[in-house]
Amino acid sequence: MINTLGYMGCITVRGQGQIYFRTKFPYIDAPVTYIDGTPVSIGLTAQLFGRRPDSPSASLTPLFPTSTFTSSLGPGYVNSDNPVNVPGVSEGNLYEVTMRAYNGTAWETSTCRGESKAFTLILGGGIMPPQTLVGLQPFSVNCIPEPGTLALVGFGGVALAVFGLRRVLTGREDRICCERD
């Protein structure tokens, strides 16, 4: 039994990296706003995405847990008490992070979305505290109308134009009032 414990003592176990998901913290002040400068608030999801610095830029991995925007620090800020885990990358390693904000169930399908510039940090976790988002800069979220809304507006405009053109071509005027003899 003592030999077994002796051998086990030589094994180095490393945990996964962790990041505090807070956008207002000492040395960090990165509010998220809409394009018009209004701070985002309830209704948007905030999520970190990351990759190893030596991997292709298209290989961003979503990190969990996600968070939401809070009013405790003022609108436009994330203040999660749960650290975000970085699977497969241990503490002390460099990691490139991007923060995204979006309104749907996923970044790819959302109609309101924005993302920060990528920045590199040294991961915390294990015996070290989780790393903060030092390097995160403020960014904006852009909302685009859903294609369904645009299609309805376009269809309505075409229908009104056709109806008006038909009235002009037939020379018919609908009378709102009664005709008099």
Residue, then its C-alpha position, 0 to 999 in steps of 0.5 A: m500500500i505504501n509503494t502504491l501511494g509513493y508511485m501515485g505521488c509522482i503523478t502530476v494532475r492538472g486541472q482545466g483552465q478557468i476564467y471569471f466571467r465579469t466585465k466590470f472588475p478591477y482593471i476591467d471596464a468593458p460594457v456592451t452596448y447597442i450600436d446607438g450607445t444604449p447599454v444592453s440589458i436583460g434578454l441577451t446571452a453573453q458567452l465566451f469563445g476561445r482557442r489556443p493561440d496556435s490553432p486556426s482562427a476559425s476554430l473558436t470553441p464555445l465555453f460554458p456556462t453562459s451568462t446574462f447581463t445584470s443590473s447589479l453593476g449597471p446595464g451592459y455588464v456581466n457579473s457571473d459568480n460561476p467561473v467559465n471552464v476551458p476544457g482540455v487546456s490547463e491553468g497557466n497556459l495562454y488562451e485567446v478569448t472572444m466574448r459574444a452577446y446575442n439574443g437567440t438560442a445560439w450565436e449563429t441564428s441570432t438577430c442581435r449579436g456582437e463580439s469583442k476583439a480577441f485578446t490573450l490571457i493566461l488561464g487560471g484554475g487548479i490551485m490558482p484563482p480563475q483568470t479575469l478578463v483583463g484585455l476585454q474591450p467594450f463592444s457593440v451589438n447590432c440588431i438586424p430585422e428578421p428576414g420574415t419581417l422584411a418579407l412581410v414589409g416587401f410583400g405589403g408594399v407590392a400588394l399596395a402598389v398593385f392595388g393602386l395601379r389597378r385602380v388607375l388603369t381601370g379608371r375606377e374610383d371607389r366612392i366613400c360617400c353616397e352618390r346623389d341624384 
